[in-house]
Amino acid sequence: MKQLTLKGSFAVSGKGLHSGLQINAVFNPAPENTGYKFHRTDLEGEPVIDAIAENVVDTRRGTVIGNRKGDVVSTIEHAMAALYAAGVDNCMIDVNGPELPILDGSAIEYVDKIEAVGLVEQNADKDFYIIKEKTRFKDEETGSTLTIYPDDGFSVECMVEYNSAVLPNQFAVLDDLAEFRQEVANARTFVFVREIEQLVDANLIKGGDLDNAIVIYDEKIPQDRIDHICDVMSVPHMQINQLGYINPKPLVWDNEPARHKIMDVIGDIALIGRPIKGRVVAVRPGHTVNNKFTRMVRHEVKHTEIQAPVYNPNVAPVIDINGIRKLIPHRYPFLLIDKVIELDKKHIVAVKNVTVNEPFFQGHFPDEPVMPGVLQVEAMAQAAGVLVLNFLEEPETYSTYFLKIDNVKFRQKVVPGNTLLMNVSLMTEIRRGCALVKGYSFVGEKIVCEAEFMAQIIKNK
């Protein structure tokens, strides 16, 4: 899959939830490998802030990113969720204020405008981070937990729990990002009436009203306090006679708050900086625990040079040994790949089952059998040969030959019983019959060998 960006620009305008300012934000296409960036056009120097987990500086009532100078952009989570769900990898957002407009408190306007402007493929491959094992984070202070499990795609389950007669426990699930518009995008942010005074005292929600948030009245409050809350919110006084939701617009779903929490989780997960393949289970999530979790995952992502391919021996190969023999001329004892499990025009994943019956183990070494490093490189080269010859007409009439080998590293022994997974990719387009290739070999999750090499494709005499 290729990276995606917007086909054109689009703009949103409205008041900021916390600042109350009228704000304009323009979402622009960006070059590949840019990620998400915010451009504060109203500040001197027009700073650009990367939307990544370690740049989050506040999570009290939304996700706030900032730089060392103190420049910030807040309430970014709804826009991030919409971009992430749409598959957008690269976007530059120009904003003329300290936060994004709250709009109606949901992500639906972002989703509509992304769909209207469309997306375009870029040259670089989409760089998924695949969850290989269960990872869990628990906030001991709040009891909130986020756990991510291996999965073929990306999905979120969310459970919320409040000490509230109106909103006690709710559950929501998004099984596929393709369902984001139908299942999550319309879910609005929410607030309890009993929280409003302290939020105002904290200089927050200056732009909050009944049109951009679900307001929950879950405990009786004297009328004079209700009047005061209305005054600070600049809304007419109201009589509230029963507990419940006091918005003029009814709930979109009975579990709309839980669905909105899914949106927040996705928006915060987007700050990992790479699309994820995994299933997130969030219990009592909030921006604080979300950010702690994404920082933990991002740390793993940053320190993972390249992931080992996913290998399921129960899945039929893309090319079996008979197909390999038709593509490359190597034969016993020098045919060093057994099957191909992934293949496209730019990369291949091949498998070599290393057994003690390999003839080279007789002399390398009799008492401690180790697969020679040069043969590991040769195995990757054979995989590269399959990659480049597979798309030629009459591939059996061609052969590939080494021209040079660079940056070879051997990191761990390969011994009988190992399964060698070779991930080999073209570094550039094939030019004048020459292919520049980068290869990694893995045993389990560990890199055992890597190399760059150039090969020439020559027609057999």
Salt bridges, closest charged atoms under 4 A:
ASP42 OD2 - ARG40 NH2 2.79
GLU46 OE1 - HIS39 NE2 2.84
ASP50 OD1 - LYS37 NZ 2.33
GLU54 OE1 - ARG298 NE 2.55
GLU54 OE2 - LYS302 NZ 3.41
ASP58 OD2 - ARG60 NE 3.04
GLU77 OE2 - HIS287 NE2 3.47
ASP89 OD2 - LYS126 NZ 2.57
ASP94 OD1 - HIS39 ND1 2.83
GLU109 OE2 - LYS113 NZ 3.54
ASP112 OD1 - ARG181 NH2 2.16
GLU115 OE2 - ARG181 NE 3.00
ASP125 OD1 - LYS2 NZ 2.95
ASP127 OD1 - ARG274 NH2 2.99
ASP139 OD2 - LYS292 NZ 3.34
GLU157 OE2 - ARG279 NH2 2.86
ASP175 OD1 - ARG279 NH2 2.94
GLU183 OE1 - ARG259 NH1 2.84
GLU195 OE2 - ARG61 NH1 3.66
GLU197 OE1 - ARG225 NH2 2.68
GLU197 OE2 - HIS228 NE2 3.94
ASP209 OD2 - LYS15 NZ 2.55
ASP218 OD2 - ARG194 NH2 2.82
GLU219 OE1 - ARG194 NE 3.92
ASP227 OD1 - HIS237 ND1 3.52
ASP231 OD1 - HIS237 NE2 2.74
GLU256 OE2 - ARG188 NE 2.85
ASP264 OD1 - HIS78 NE2 3.84
ASP264 OD1 - HIS260 NE2 3.42
ASP264 OD2 - HIS287 NE2 3.62
ASP268 OD2 - HIS287 ND1 2.88
GLU305 OE1 - ARG411 NH2 3.00
GLU342 OE1 - HIS347 NE2 2.89
ASP344 OD2 - HIS347 ND1 2.99
GLU358 OE2 - LYS352 NZ 2.85
GLU368 OE2 - LYS413 NZ 2.64
GLU378 OE2 - HIS330 NE2 3.50
ASP406 OD2 - LYS404 NZ 3.58
GLU429 OE2 - LYS346 NZ 3.92
GLU445 OE1 - LYS132 NZ 2.92
GLU450 OE2 - ARG411 NH2 2.27
GLU450 OE1 - LYS438 NZ 3.12
GLU452 OE2 - LYS438 NZ 3.69
